[in-house]
Amino acid sequence: MKIKLIENLRHSIVVLKEVTRRDCKFLYELLKSRESKVNISHRKMPTYSEHVRFVMSKPYSKWYVIYFNSKKAGSIYLSKQDEVGIFLKKNMKQKGIGTKAMNILMELNPRSRYLANVNPKNTNSINFFKKNNFELLQHTYELRSKVKFNQ
């Protein structure tokens, strides 16, 4: 079964196309499908209008829709701080698409290093980046309210 899947992927095509306004609905549906535990960039779901404004503000250095055999499979971006973010539709995971998309992103946008900020509860992303030779650098903590420090 695994051999067949790898063989099938060899004959499959993964393509990255830069995000345009026409992709807003797809990207919004993709965002809605994410489990809340995977989010590190926002606490609540934006409205569609907020989302469109965000997409059109060109927040990333590069942002692509991932196509797998001509079907939209997910998105991948490279931030202005060289951080990679990737998310695939549920039915597109575990097919090697993410790794192919990551390799294409790096070919198109060479850097001396790439970073990935991942929620520590998001074991799927942690495993993905480890599998693709990313190494853990740090754990970051956040204080959201004004609490007195222990003395």
VOSE-104737 format. One record per residue (C-alpha): residue number from 1; x negated, y negated, z; residue in three letters. Coordinates in nm, 3 decimals. Last residue first. Layout:
nr = NUM x = X y = Y z = Z rest = ALA
...
END
This chain:
nr = 151 x = -0.882 y = -3.813 z = 4.467 rest = GLN
nr = 150 x = -0.634 y = -3.641 z = 4.240 rest = ASN
nr = 149 x = -0.546 y = -3.865 z = 3.949 rest = PHE
nr = 148 x = -0.224 y = -4.061 z = 3.956 rest = LYS
nr = 147 x = 0.010 y = -3.973 z = 3.672 rest = VAL
nr = 146 x = 0.104 y = -4.209 z = 3.395 rest = LYS
nr = 145 x = 0.272 y = -3.985 z = 3.143 rest = SER
nr = 144 x = 0.157 y = -3.809 z = 2.828 rest = ARG
nr = 143 x = -0.182 y = -3.671 z = 2.933 rest = LEU
nr = 142 x = -0.335 y = -3.463 z = 2.655 rest = GLU
nr = 141 x = -0.595 y = -3.188 z = 2.652 rest = TYR
nr = 140 x = -0.818 y = -3.084 z = 2.363 rest = THR
nr = 139 x = -0.979 y = -2.741 z = 2.334 rest = HIS
nr = 138 x = -1.305 y = -2.743 z = 2.148 rest = GLN
nr = 137 x = -1.516 y = -2.617 z = 1.860 rest = LEU
nr = 136 x = -1.359 y = -2.284 z = 1.759 rest = LEU
nr = 135 x = -1.518 y = -2.151 z = 1.440 rest = GLU
nr = 134 x = -1.368 y = -2.138 z = 1.090 rest = PHE
nr = 133 x = -1.476 y = -1.830 z = 0.893 rest = ASN
nr = 132 x = -1.157 y = -1.773 z = 0.688 rest = ASN
nr = 131 x = -1.041 y = -1.492 z = 0.917 rest = LYS
nr = 130 x = -1.085 y = -1.732 z = 1.211 rest = LYS
nr = 129 x = -0.868 y = -1.988 z = 1.030 rest = PHE
nr = 128 x = -0.591 y = -1.737 z = 0.965 rest = PHE
nr = 127 x = -0.609 y = -1.587 z = 1.316 rest = ASN
nr = 126 x = -0.570 y = -1.928 z = 1.477 rest = ILE
nr = 125 x = -0.290 y = -2.011 z = 1.236 rest = SER
nr = 124 x = -0.096 y = -1.695 z = 1.326 rest = ASN
nr = 123 x = -0.173 y = -1.738 z = 1.698 rest = THR
nr = 122 x = 0.000 y = -2.076 z = 1.717 rest = ASN
nr = 121 x = 0.010 y = -2.122 z = 2.095 rest = LYS
nr = 120 x = -0.329 y = -2.300 z = 2.090 rest = PRO
nr = 119 x = -0.179 y = -2.560 z = 1.849 rest = ASN
nr = 118 x = -0.426 y = -2.585 z = 1.565 rest = VAL
nr = 117 x = -0.642 y = -2.872 z = 1.445 rest = ASN
nr = 116 x = -0.845 y = -2.748 z = 1.148 rest = ALA
nr = 115 x = -1.178 y = -2.898 z = 1.046 rest = LEU
nr = 114 x = -1.375 y = -2.883 z = 0.721 rest = TYR
nr = 113 x = -1.747 y = -2.935 z = 0.679 rest = ARG
nr = 112 x = -2.000 y = -3.069 z = 0.429 rest = SER
nr = 111 x = -1.712 y = -3.156 z = 0.199 rest = ARG
nr = 110 x = -1.611 y = -3.051 z = -0.153 rest = PRO
nr = 109 x = -1.257 y = -3.148 z = -0.255 rest = ASN
nr = 108 x = -1.147 y = -2.951 z = -0.563 rest = LEU
nr = 107 x = -1.346 y = -2.641 z = -0.470 rest = GLU
nr = 106 x = -1.240 y = -2.673 z = -0.105 rest = MET
nr = 105 x = -0.871 y = -2.698 z = -0.197 rest = LEU
nr = 104 x = -0.908 y = -2.400 z = -0.434 rest = ILE
nr = 103 x = -1.062 y = -2.189 z = -0.158 rest = ASN
nr = 102 x = -0.788 y = -2.287 z = 0.087 rest = MET
nr = 101 x = -0.518 y = -2.200 z = -0.170 rest = ALA
nr = 100 x = -0.674 y = -1.856 z = -0.225 rest = LYS
nr = 99 x = -0.691 y = -1.799 z = 0.152 rest = THR
nr = 98 x = -0.331 y = -1.909 z = 0.197 rest = GLY
nr = 97 x = -0.204 y = -1.692 z = -0.089 rest = ILE
nr = 96 x = -0.362 y = -1.374 z = 0.049 rest = GLY
nr = 95 x = -0.024 y = -1.199 z = 0.062 rest = LYS
nr = 94 x = 0.041 y = -1.205 z = 0.438 rest = GLN
nr = 93 x = 0.273 y = -1.505 z = 0.416 rest = LYS
nr = 92 x = 0.487 y = -1.595 z = 0.114 rest = MET
nr = 91 x = 0.824 y = -1.480 z = 0.257 rest = ASN
nr = 90 x = 0.783 y = -1.715 z = 0.556 rest = LYS
nr = 89 x = 0.712 y = -2.020 z = 0.342 rest = LYS
nr = 88 x = 0.350 y = -2.123 z = 0.375 rest = LEU
nr = 87 x = 0.187 y = -2.395 z = 0.584 rest = PHE
nr = 86 x = -0.162 y = -2.537 z = 0.557 rest = ILE
nr = 85 x = -0.346 y = -2.820 z = 0.727 rest = GLY
nr = 84 x = -0.713 y = -2.895 z = 0.670 rest = VAL
nr = 83 x = -0.892 y = -3.170 z = 0.858 rest = GLU
nr = 82 x = -1.153 y = -3.369 z = 0.665 rest = ASP
nr = 81 x = -1.097 y = -3.689 z = 0.870 rest = GLN
nr = 80 x = -0.897 y = -3.849 z = 0.584 rest = LYS
nr = 79 x = -0.677 y = -3.540 z = 0.599 rest = SER
nr = 78 x = -0.692 y = -3.248 z = 0.357 rest = LEU
nr = 77 x = -0.356 y = -3.097 z = 0.280 rest = TYR
nr = 76 x = -0.188 y = -2.766 z = 0.201 rest = ILE
nr = 75 x = 0.171 y = -2.691 z = 0.114 rest = SER
nr = 74 x = 0.392 y = -2.389 z = 0.070 rest = GLY
nr = 73 x = 0.508 y = -2.123 z = -0.177 rest = ALA
nr = 72 x = 0.667 y = -2.321 z = -0.459 rest = LYS
nr = 71 x = 0.717 y = -2.072 z = -0.743 rest = LYS
nr = 70 x = 0.506 y = -2.065 z = -1.063 rest = SER
nr = 69 x = 0.339 y = -1.731 z = -0.976 rest = ASN
nr = 68 x = 0.242 y = -1.874 z = -0.636 rest = PHE
nr = 67 x = 0.250 y = -2.252 z = -0.621 rest = TYR
nr = 66 x = 0.099 y = -2.446 z = -0.332 rest = ILE
nr = 65 x = 0.217 y = -2.806 z = -0.304 rest = VAL
nr = 64 x = -0.079 y = -3.035 z = -0.254 rest = TYR
nr = 63 x = -0.191 y = -3.318 z = -0.031 rest = TRP
nr = 62 x = -0.526 y = -3.495 z = -0.063 rest = LYS
nr = 61 x = -0.677 y = -3.777 z = 0.149 rest = SER
nr = 60 x = -0.369 y = -3.757 z = 0.365 rest = TYR
nr = 59 x = -0.106 y = -4.008 z = 0.479 rest = PRO
nr = 58 x = 0.007 y = -4.099 z = 0.127 rest = LYS
nr = 57 x = 0.275 y = -4.343 z = 0.253 rest = SER
nr = 56 x = 0.519 y = -4.170 z = 0.015 rest = MET
nr = 55 x = 0.520 y = -3.855 z = 0.228 rest = VAL
nr = 54 x = 0.583 y = -4.049 z = 0.550 rest = PHE
nr = 53 x = 0.858 y = -4.263 z = 0.397 rest = ARG
nr = 52 x = 1.024 y = -3.947 z = 0.263 rest = VAL
nr = 51 x = 1.004 y = -3.787 z = 0.610 rest = HIS
nr = 50 x = 1.155 y = -4.088 z = 0.783 rest = GLU
nr = 49 x = 1.442 y = -4.079 z = 0.532 rest = SER
nr = 48 x = 1.490 y = -3.704 z = 0.591 rest = TYR
nr = 47 x = 1.507 y = -3.761 z = 0.965 rest = THR
nr = 46 x = 1.203 y = -3.658 z = 1.165 rest = PRO
nr = 45 x = 1.202 y = -3.338 z = 1.372 rest = MET
nr = 44 x = 1.082 y = -3.400 z = 1.724 rest = LYS
nr = 43 x = 0.747 y = -3.373 z = 1.901 rest = ARG
nr = 42 x = 0.518 y = -3.456 z = 1.611 rest = HIS
nr = 41 x = 0.163 y = -3.384 z = 1.496 rest = SER
nr = 40 x = 0.086 y = -3.068 z = 1.690 rest = ILE
nr = 39 x = 0.364 y = -2.850 z = 1.556 rest = ASN
nr = 38 x = 0.319 y = -2.472 z = 1.562 rest = VAL
nr = 37 x = 0.527 y = -2.416 z = 1.875 rest = LYS
nr = 36 x = 0.832 y = -2.585 z = 1.717 rest = SER
nr = 35 x = 0.863 y = -2.302 z = 1.465 rest = GLU
nr = 34 x = 0.840 y = -2.430 z = 1.110 rest = ARG
nr = 33 x = 1.143 y = -2.394 z = 0.882 rest = SER
nr = 32 x = 1.237 y = -2.761 z = 0.908 rest = LYS
nr = 31 x = 0.892 y = -2.862 z = 0.779 rest = LEU
nr = 30 x = 0.931 y = -2.636 z = 0.474 rest = LEU
nr = 29 x = 1.277 y = -2.781 z = 0.408 rest = GLU
nr = 28 x = 1.125 y = -3.130 z = 0.431 rest = TYR
nr = 27 x = 0.838 y = -3.036 z = 0.199 rest = LEU
nr = 26 x = 1.084 y = -2.898 z = -0.059 rest = PHE
nr = 25 x = 1.300 y = -3.212 z = -0.036 rest = LYS
nr = 24 x = 1.000 y = -3.444 z = -0.064 rest = CYS
nr = 23 x = 0.844 y = -3.265 z = -0.364 rest = ASP
nr = 22 x = 0.995 y = -3.497 z = -0.626 rest = ARG
nr = 21 x = 0.820 y = -3.790 z = -0.457 rest = ARG
nr = 20 x = 0.488 y = -3.637 z = -0.560 rest = THR
nr = 19 x = 0.248 y = -3.392 z = -0.393 rest = VAL
nr = 18 x = -0.058 y = -3.291 z = -0.593 rest = GLU
nr = 17 x = -0.033 y = -2.951 z = -0.758 rest = LYS
nr = 16 x = -0.225 y = -2.647 z = -0.629 rest = LEU
nr = 15 x = -0.207 y = -2.320 z = -0.823 rest = VAL
nr = 14 x = -0.212 y = -1.957 z = -0.712 rest = VAL
nr = 13 x = -0.170 y = -1.706 z = -0.994 rest = ILE
nr = 12 x = -0.106 y = -1.338 z = -0.954 rest = SER
nr = 11 x = -0.299 y = -1.065 z = -1.134 rest = HIS
nr = 10 x = -0.554 y = -1.036 z = -0.856 rest = ARG
nr = 9 x = -0.267 y = -1.056 z = -0.606 rest = LEU
nr = 8 x = -0.117 y = -0.733 z = -0.743 rest = ASN
nr = 7 x = -0.446 y = -0.549 z = -0.688 rest = GLU
nr = 6 x = -0.464 y = -0.676 z = -0.331 rest = ILE
nr = 5 x = -0.106 y = -0.564 z = -0.267 rest = LEU
nr = 4 x = -0.166 y = -0.228 z = -0.434 rest = LYS
nr = 3 x = -0.475 y = -0.168 z = -0.218 rest = ILE
nr = 2 x = -0.274 y = -0.249 z = 0.094 rest = LYS
nr = 1 x = 0.000 y = 0.000 z = 0.000 rest = MET
END
